[in-house]
Amino acid sequence: MPDEAIDTLVIGGGQAGLTMSHRLKQRGIAHLVLERRRIAERWRSERWDGLMFQFPNWSVRLPEFAFPHRDPDGFSDTAAIIAFIEDYAAFVAPPIRCGVEVTRLRRDAGGFVAEFAGGSIAARNVVIATGPYQRPLRPALLDDHPGLFQVHASSYRNAAQLPDGAVLVIGAGASGAQITEELMRAGRHVFLSVGRHNRLPRRYRGRDLFWWLAEMGIDQTPVEQRGPSRLLPVISGAHGGHTIDFRRFAAEGVTLLGRVTAARDGVLAIAPDLATNIANGDAYYATFLGIVDDFVAARGLDQPDDPLARVRLPDPPCLTSPLDTIGLRAEQISSVIWATGYGLDLNWIDIPVLDADGAPRHRHGVADVPGLYFLGLQWLSKMKSSFLSGVGDDAAALADHIADRS
């Protein structure tokens, strides 16, 4: 028998779980939030010291709660985002228990039972709000190199954490790009492995990228209209926010590489795809500029042209004559940072609701199993579902669904 019962259980105490609690309280639905460690835990323990949030301050908000700032066009550090989420928690005043990690979620006759060390809770409804960044993905490619310092981006803290020597960053998404720039500014020689990516401008025609996404309604794109690409945009909020340009990285000393495909006896094999990957990123970037230009022309907006955004630096030698192998010892590479993204970790859900890849089957957060919901995932219902400014809409829709079930 479960130790206690509640109408609705929310699993996860980050921004998604807190927002869900807020929406449930607005509708008078009895609920409880369980958080495995602390509120906003991943912001606290899985971000590096110099991380700057990729969203401009003006765009950061949660339902009925504004982000305090002095510079609307600036970008905030992790500490400011943690403080914001803590303040939001105080505003919401959720019924929350921290330090409770759900190890199994199963069905029973009345709905669901969540099991954890020392107890269990029954609930008619369960909202899983554990976020999209749960399991760091780190390939086993270099596991047989014991003398090499290796760390996933989620456990990287700063350049002083790394031994002396050059650094290989594998993955050129937003995290890999920002970490590369940080190491470069710290005086490290960086090798950056660049795979397929979607590069976008930080600002264009006087406005931030996210202003354009909102103004053109792109951030409201429903998941049903999502394109085939699952890549997140390469953007940065560091140093005031600027466009990521891999050619500029190379001009400032970074050695660009294609994908690392194999490793043996300290020698890494590099795929001949660097030029293609850079070209694809350039094409994505140019396409977005064209979409904005067409929108400005069609609406007659007074947004000045921005020819500098289309200026392209010359191709560096590492792009025109790319390396096909690198020797770790020869290049004095002592550290590898795996900026290779995250996967979901939902195997504790003992209910047939996950697909073959371990992703939940749902429609806009409503699972096939009655009473089971998901919140805070990328593209849950639309592009902005995982944005701080977007999770509230999904939470409201799920709260309405739960209220209708009651």
Salt bridges, closest charged atoms under 4 A:
GLU4 OE2 - ARG97 NH1 2.68
ASP7 OD1 - ARG124 NH1 3.17
GLU41 OE2 - ARG37 NH1 3.30
GLU41 OE1 - ARG38 NE 2.81
GLU46 OE2 - ARG36 NH2 3.73
GLU46 OE2 - ARG42 NH1 3.15
GLU64 OE1 - HIS22 NE2 2.72
GLU64 OE1 - ARG23 NH1 3.50
GLU86 OE2 - ARG44 NH2 2.73
GLU115 OE2 - ARG104 NH1 3.41
GLU115 OE2 - ARG106 NE 2.68
ASP144 OD1 - HIS145 ND1 2.75
GLU181 OE2 - ARG185 NE 3.64
GLU181 OE1 - HIS242 NE2 2.95
ASP208 OD1 - ARG202 NE 2.93
ASP219 OD2 - LYS384 NZ 3.88
GLU224 OE2 - ARG363 NH2 3.94
GLU224 OE2 - HIS364 NE2 2.82
ASP265 OD2 - ARG264 NE 3.94
ASP273 OD2 - ARG259 NE 2.52
ASP282 OD1 - ARG199 NH2 2.98
ASP282 OD2 - ARG247 NH1 2.91
ASP282 OD2 - ARG312 NH2 3.71
ASP293 OD1 - ARG205 NH1 2.79
ASP293 OD2 - ARG310 NH2 2.50
ASP315 OD1 - ARG247 NE 2.75
ASP350 OD2 - ARG104 NH2 2.87
ASP368 OD2 - ARG361 NE 3.86
ASP393 OD2 - LYS382 NZ 3.98
ASP394 OD1 - LYS382 NZ 4.00
ASP400 OD1 - ARG27 NE 2.64
